[in-house]
């Protein structure tokens, strides 16, 4: 009898133990499904000195587009303040990426005027989108998201160089739309999507753009991105009728971690524009205009807290399709070299980036062209076809 009671007691303990384990598993799953919040961001400021000593203290040149963000010289300037809020579960996540400051305005210019006029809070939205993980291989994204085109991004902590390339300046910044990404494996994926167009919260016409990206990882440490967008960015005519314009950019971005300390990258792009681009007229009135360029990147980690990197870029806008033009409103081309140091401090939270950059533009060769070059001198005359800047950026990330 005692043996039966003892056996029954053991069975009851085992049953309760299993029930408790099952309850723990269910509780753990429920806790995981509740999701997790994340909060991150950064602030950056910089000083830029221009060796041409332009009277206006501007780095922008005759075109007004020679730099993306570091536009002022001879002063300490605030760059951008970013706050990024994330919420994720096993099946979905959402990103609310807000940006403030001078560089936020420049990088989000299509949202300057919102539904209620100037000063709209839409200007603060750098990104706002959700991801639905429909399966282990397929993810659907909808909202406003940063462009897939190009090598560099708006976020200063992510780029090795502080100043941004002409390829970045003349490519898309962001899109509003829907896209789907299918991962064939961890070495290959394909993204396709439909967007309003380029850099515009509100579409300027009824046409929609098609975007795509093919990602490949051919070898360990090597990543390849083949990107594209095809759209009609032409404004409707004065009668409100659709204009048959065409805009396209095809882009290659690839990186390779050669060794633990040595890194190389490449960005090459070609673009085409027919008719106007959201009201901006190319120089050619018939047919298509094109632009393009290539940028080479490398950096080397000298110590755990200091790295040195260089970027060489050639950008061609001789057709005048984009805003980078010379004093005579003609198309131009530029060779640019940038040397940047990266110093990591405060346990990696603080990045200090000293930088030298030289931009050399095609010289205007014509009778009486002495004062119609790309850059301004100390007297306010445009006598320089090149400019050299030295700067120091401070970026704190959290």
C-alpha positions as CSV (number, residue, x, y, z in Angstrom):
1,X,0.0,0.0,0.0
2,X,2.8,2.4,0.9
3,X,4.5,1.7,-2.4
4,X,1.3,2.6,-4.3
5,X,1.0,5.9,-2.4
6,X,4.6,6.7,-3.0
7,X,4.3,5.9,-6.8
8,X,1.1,8.0,-7.0
9,X,2.9,10.9,-5.3
10,X,5.9,10.7,-7.7
11,X,3.5,10.7,-10.7
12,X,1.7,13.8,-9.3
13,X,5.0,15.6,-8.7
14,X,6.1,14.8,-12.3
15,X,2.7,15.9,-13.7
16,X,2.9,19.2,-11.8
17,X,6.5,19.7,-12.9
18,X,5.6,19.2,-16.5
19,X,2.6,21.6,-16.2
20,X,4.8,24.2,-14.6
21,X,7.4,23.8,-17.4
22,X,4.6,24.1,-20.0
23,X,3.3,27.2,-18.3
24,X,6.9,28.7,-18.3
25,X,7.2,28.0,-22.0
26,X,3.9,29.6,-22.7
27,X,4.8,32.6,-20.5
28,X,8.1,33.0,-22.3
29,X,6.4,32.9,-25.7
30,X,3.9,35.5,-24.5
31,X,6.6,37.7,-23.2
32,X,8.5,37.5,-26.5
33,X,5.3,38.3,-28.5
34,X,4.8,41.5,-26.4
35,X,7.7,43.1,-28.4
36,X,10.5,45.3,-27.4
37,X,11.1,49.1,-27.6
38,X,14.5,50.6,-28.7
39,X,15.6,54.2,-28.6
40,X,18.8,55.5,-30.3
41,X,20.1,58.5,-32.1
42,X,22.9,61.0,-32.5
43,X,23.9,64.7,-32.6
44,X,26.7,66.1,-34.7
45,X,28.4,69.5,-35.2
46,X,31.4,70.5,-37.3
47,X,33.8,73.3,-38.2
48,X,34.8,73.8,-41.8
49,X,37.6,76.1,-43.0
50,X,37.8,77.0,-46.7
51,X,41.3,77.7,-48.0
52,X,39.9,80.0,-50.8
53,X,38.5,82.2,-48.0
54,X,35.3,82.9,-49.9
55,X,33.8,86.3,-49.0
56,X,30.4,84.7,-48.5
57,X,31.8,81.9,-46.3
58,X,30.0,79.4,-48.4
59,X,31.3,76.0,-49.7
60,X,28.5,75.8,-52.3
61,X,30.2,77.3,-55.3
62,X,28.5,79.0,-58.3
63,X,26.0,76.1,-58.7
64,X,24.9,76.3,-55.1
65,X,25.1,72.5,-54.9
66,X,28.8,71.7,-54.4
67,X,28.2,70.3,-50.9
68,X,25.3,68.5,-49.4
69,X,25.4,69.3,-45.7
70,X,28.7,71.1,-44.7
71,X,27.7,74.2,-46.5
72,X,29.2,76.9,-44.3
73,X,32.9,77.8,-43.7
74,X,34.6,79.7,-41.0
75,X,32.2,78.9,-38.3
76,X,31.1,76.1,-35.9
77,X,27.8,74.7,-37.2
78,X,25.2,72.3,-35.9
79,X,24.6,69.4,-38.2
80,X,21.7,67.1,-37.3
81,X,19.9,65.7,-34.3
82,X,18.3,62.3,-34.8
83,X,16.0,60.3,-32.5
84,X,15.1,56.8,-33.7
85,X,12.3,54.8,-31.9
86,X,11.8,51.2,-32.7
87,X,9.3,48.5,-31.7
88,X,9.7,44.9,-32.8
89,X,8.0,41.5,-32.3
90,X,8.6,38.1,-33.9
91,X,6.4,39.0,-36.9
92,X,6.7,42.7,-37.3
93,X,8.6,45.9,-36.4
94,X,8.1,49.6,-36.8
95,X,10.6,52.5,-37.1
96,X,9.9,56.1,-36.3
97,X,13.0,58.1,-37.3
98,X,12.8,61.8,-36.5
99,X,15.5,64.4,-37.4
100,X,16.0,68.0,-36.5
101,X,18.4,70.8,-37.4
102,X,19.9,72.3,-40.6
103,X,20.9,69.0,-42.1
104,X,17.5,67.5,-41.4
105,X,15.9,70.3,-43.5
106,X,18.4,69.8,-46.3
107,X,18.0,66.0,-46.4
108,X,14.2,66.1,-46.2
109,X,13.5,69.1,-48.5
110,X,10.5,67.6,-50.2
111,X,8.6,67.9,-46.9
112,X,9.3,71.6,-46.3
113,X,5.7,72.5,-47.1
114,X,3.1,70.2,-45.6
115,X,-0.7,70.1,-45.9
116,X,-1.0,73.1,-43.6
117,X,1.7,75.2,-45.2
118,X,5.3,76.0,-44.1
119,X,6.4,74.8,-40.7
120,X,4.6,71.4,-41.0
121,X,5.7,68.7,-38.6
122,X,6.2,66.5,-41.7
123,X,9.7,68.1,-42.0
124,X,10.8,66.2,-38.8
125,X,10.0,62.8,-40.3
126,X,13.2,61.2,-41.8
127,X,11.7,57.7,-41.8
128,X,8.4,56.3,-40.6
129,X,7.6,52.7,-41.8
130,X,6.7,49.2,-40.6
131,X,8.0,45.8,-41.6
132,X,5.7,42.8,-41.7
133,X,7.6,39.5,-41.6
134,X,5.1,37.5,-43.5
135,X,7.4,34.4,-43.5
136,X,10.9,33.5,-42.8
137,X,11.9,34.6,-46.2
138,X,9.5,37.5,-47.2
139,X,9.1,40.9,-45.6
140,X,6.7,43.7,-46.6
141,X,7.6,47.3,-45.8
142,X,5.3,50.4,-46.1
143,X,5.7,54.1,-45.3
144,X,8.5,56.6,-45.8
145,X,11.9,55.0,-45.9
146,X,15.5,56.0,-46.9
147,X,16.5,55.2,-50.4
148,X,18.2,52.0,-51.3
149,X,20.2,53.8,-54.0
150,X,23.8,54.6,-53.3
151,X,26.7,53.9,-50.9
152,X,26.5,56.7,-48.4
153,X,23.6,57.6,-46.1
154,X,22.3,60.7,-44.3
155,X,23.4,59.4,-40.9
156,X,26.8,60.8,-40.0
157,X,27.9,58.0,-37.6
158,X,27.4,55.4,-40.4
159,X,29.6,57.0,-43.1
160,X,33.4,56.9,-42.7
161,X,33.8,60.4,-44.4
162,X,31.9,63.3,-42.9
163,X,31.3,65.3,-46.0
164,X,29.1,63.5,-48.6
165,X,29.8,62.6,-52.2
166,X,28.3,64.2,-55.3
167,X,26.8,60.8,-56.1
168,X,24.9,61.0,-52.8
169,X,23.9,64.6,-53.4
170,X,22.5,63.9,-56.9
171,X,20.7,60.7,-56.1
172,X,17.5,60.1,-54.2
173,X,17.3,60.6,-50.4
174,X,14.0,58.9,-49.5
175,X,10.8,57.4,-50.9
176,X,7.2,57.0,-49.8
177,X,5.7,53.7,-50.9
178,X,5.5,49.9,-50.4
179,X,8.2,47.3,-51.1
180,X,8.7,43.6,-50.6
181,X,12.0,41.7,-49.9
182,X,12.4,38.0,-50.5
183,X,15.5,36.3,-49.1
184,X,16.5,33.3,-51.2
185,X,19.3,32.6,-48.6
186,X,21.6,34.6,-46.4
187,X,23.7,35.3,-49.6
188,X,21.0,36.5,-52.0
189,X,17.8,38.6,-51.7
190,X,15.6,40.6,-54.0
191,X,13.6,43.7,-53.2
192,X,10.9,45.2,-55.5
193,X,8.5,48.1,-54.7
194,X,6.2,50.9,-55.8
195,X,6.8,54.4,-54.6
196,X,5.4,57.9,-55.2
197,X,8.7,59.0,-56.7
198,X,11.8,60.7,-55.4
199,X,12.3,62.9,-52.3
200,X,8.7,64.0,-52.0
201,X,6.1,63.4,-49.4
202,X,3.3,64.3,-51.8
203,X,3.5,63.0,-55.4
204,X,3.9,65.7,-57.9
205,X,2.0,63.7,-60.6
206,X,-0.2,60.6,-60.9
207,X,2.7,58.4,-62.0
208,X,4.3,55.9,-59.7
209,X,7.9,54.8,-59.6
210,X,9.3,51.2,-59.6
211,X,12.3,50.4,-57.4
212,X,14.4,47.3,-57.1
213,X,17.5,45.9,-55.4
214,X,19.4,42.6,-55.8
215,X,21.7,41.7,-52.9
216,X,24.5,39.2,-53.3
217,X,27.2,38.0,-51.0
218,X,29.6,36.1,-53.3
219,X,32.2,35.5,-50.6
220,X,32.9,36.1,-46.9
221,X,33.2,39.8,-46.2
222,X,32.0,40.8,-49.7
223,X,28.6,42.4,-50.3
224,X,27.2,43.5,-53.7
225,X,24.0,45.7,-54.2
226,X,22.5,46.3,-57.6
227,X,20.0,49.1,-57.3
228,X,17.5,50.8,-59.6
229,X,14.6,53.2,-59.9
230,X,12.4,54.1,-62.9
231,X,9.8,56.8,-62.6
232,X,8.2,59.9,-64.2
233,X,9.1,62.9,-62.2
234,X,7.9,65.6,-64.6
235,X,5.3,68.1,-63.4
236,X,1.9,68.3,-65.1
237,X,1.6,71.0,-67.7
238,X,-0.1,74.4,-67.1
239,X,-3.5,72.8,-68.0
240,X,-3.0,69.9,-65.5
241,X,-2.3,67.3,-68.2
242,X,0.3,64.6,-67.6
243,X,3.7,65.1,-69.2
244,X,5.5,62.0,-70.5
245,X,8.8,62.5,-68.6
246,X,11.2,59.8,-67.6
247,X,13.7,59.5,-64.7
248,X,16.0,56.6,-64.0
249,X,19.0,55.7,-61.9
250,X,20.9,52.4,-61.9
251,X,23.5,52.0,-59.2
252,X,26.2,49.5,-58.0
253,X,27.4,49.6,-54.4
254,X,29.8,47.0,-53.2
255,X,32.0,46.6,-50.1
256,X,34.8,44.1,-49.2
257,X,36.4,43.6,-45.8
258,X,39.9,42.6,-47.2
259,X,41.4,42.0,-43.7
260,X,40.3,42.6,-40.2
261,X,41.7,46.2,-40.5
262,X,41.5,47.0,-44.2
263,X,38.2,47.8,-46.0
264,X,37.4,48.9,-49.5
265,X,34.2,50.0,-51.3
266,X,32.9,51.2,-54.6
267,X,29.9,53.1,-55.8
268,X,29.0,53.7,-59.5
269,X,25.8,55.1,-60.9
270,X,24.3,56.4,-64.1
271,X,21.1,58.4,-64.3
272,X,18.9,59.7,-67.1
273,X,16.3,62.5,-67.2
274,X,13.7,63.4,-69.9
275,X,11.6,66.5,-69.4
276,X,11.7,68.3,-66.1
277,X,12.5,66.8,-62.7
278,X,9.7,68.1,-60.4
279,X,10.0,71.4,-62.1
280,X,13.8,71.5,-62.5
281,X,14.6,71.8,-66.2
282,X,17.6,69.9,-67.7
283,X,19.7,71.9,-70.2
284,X,18.5,69.7,-73.1
285,X,15.0,70.6,-74.3
286,X,14.7,67.5,-76.4
287,X,15.6,63.9,-75.8
288,X,17.2,62.6,-72.6
289,X,20.1,64.0,-70.5
290,X,22.4,61.8,-68.5
291,X,24.7,62.0,-65.5
292,X,26.8,59.6,-63.6
293,X,30.0,58.9,-61.6
294,X,32.1,56.6,-59.7
295,X,33.5,56.7,-56.1
296,X,36.2,54.5,-54.6
297,X,36.5,54.1,-50.8
298,X,39.2,52.6,-48.5
299,X,39.9,52.8,-44.8
300,X,42.4,51.2,-42.5
301,X,42.2,50.7,-38.7
302,X,45.6,51.8,-37.4
303,X,44.6,51.1,-33.8
304,X,41.4,50.1,-32.0
305,X,40.5,53.8,-31.6
306,X,41.8,55.4,-34.8
307,X,41.3,54.7,-38.5
308,X,42.2,56.6,-41.6
309,X,40.2,56.5,-44.8
310,X,40.2,58.1,-48.3
311,X,37.6,58.6,-51.0
312,X,38.1,59.5,-54.6
313,X,35.1,60.5,-56.8
314,X,34.5,61.5,-60.4
315,X,31.1,63.0,-61.1
316,X,30.0,64.0,-64.6
317,X,27.0,66.3,-65.2
318,X,28.2,67.8,-68.5
319,X,24.7,67.3,-69.9
320,X,23.3,69.6,-67.2
321,X,20.6,67.1,-66.1
322,X,21.2,67.8,-62.4
323,X,21.8,70.9,-60.3
324,X,25.7,70.7,-60.3
325,X,26.4,73.4,-63.0
326,X,29.0,76.1,-63.5
327,X,28.8,79.9,-63.3
328,X,27.4,80.1,-66.8
329,X,24.6,77.6,-66.0
330,X,26.3,75.0,-68.1
331,X,27.0,71.4,-67.2
332,X,30.2,70.5,-65.6
333,X,32.3,67.7,-64.1
334,X,34.3,67.3,-60.9
335,X,37.2,65.3,-59.4
336,X,37.0,65.1,-55.6
337,X,39.5,63.7,-53.1
338,X,38.7,63.3,-49.4
339,X,40.9,62.2,-46.5
340,X,39.2,61.5,-43.2
341,X,40.4,60.4,-39.8
342,X,38.1,58.5,-37.4
343,X,38.8,58.8,-33.7
344,X,36.7,56.8,-31.3
345,X,36.3,58.0,-27.7
346,X,33.9,57.7,-24.7
347,X,33.6,54.0,-25.1
348,X,32.7,54.4,-28.8
349,X,29.9,56.9,-28.2
350,X,31.9,59.9,-29.4
351,X,33.4,60.0,-33.0
352,X,35.8,62.8,-33.9
353,X,36.5,63.2,-37.6
354,X,39.2,65.5,-38.9
355,X,38.9,65.9,-42.7
356,X,40.6,67.4,-45.8
357,X,38.7,67.6,-49.1
358,X,39.7,68.9,-52.5
359,X,37.2,69.5,-55.3
360,X,38.5,70.3,-58.8
361,X,36.0,71.3,-61.4
362,X,36.4,71.5,-65.2
363,X,37.8,75.0,-65.8
364,X,35.7,77.4,-67.9
365,X,37.8,78.2,-70.9
366,X,36.6,81.2,-72.8
367,X,37.6,84.8,-73.5
368,X,36.8,86.9,-70.4
369,X,36.2,83.8,-68.3
370,X,38.5,84.9,-65.5
371,X,35.7,85.7,-63.1
372,X,33.2,83.0,-64.0
373,X,34.7,79.9,-62.5
374,X,33.1,77.6,-60.0
375,X,34.3,79.0,-56.6
376,X,34.5,82.4,-54.9
377,X,37.7,84.1,-53.7
378,X,38.2,86.4,-50.8
379,X,37.0,89.4,-52.9
380,X,33.7,87.7,-53.8
381,X,34.8,87.0,-57.4
382,X,34.4,83.6,-58.9
383,X,38.0,83.1,-60.0
384,X,38.7,79.6,-58.6
385,X,38.0,76.3,-60.4
386,X,38.8,74.3,-57.2
387,X,38.4,74.6,-53.5
388,X,40.1,72.9,-50.6
389,X,38.5,72.6,-47.2
390,X,39.7,71.4,-43.8
391,X,37.2,70.4,-41.1
392,X,36.6,68.8,-37.8
393,X,33.3,67.0,-36.9
394,X,32.1,65.8,-33.5
395,X,29.4,63.1,-33.5
396,X,27.9,61.7,-30.3
397,X,25.7,58.5,-30.8
398,X,23.5,56.8,-28.2
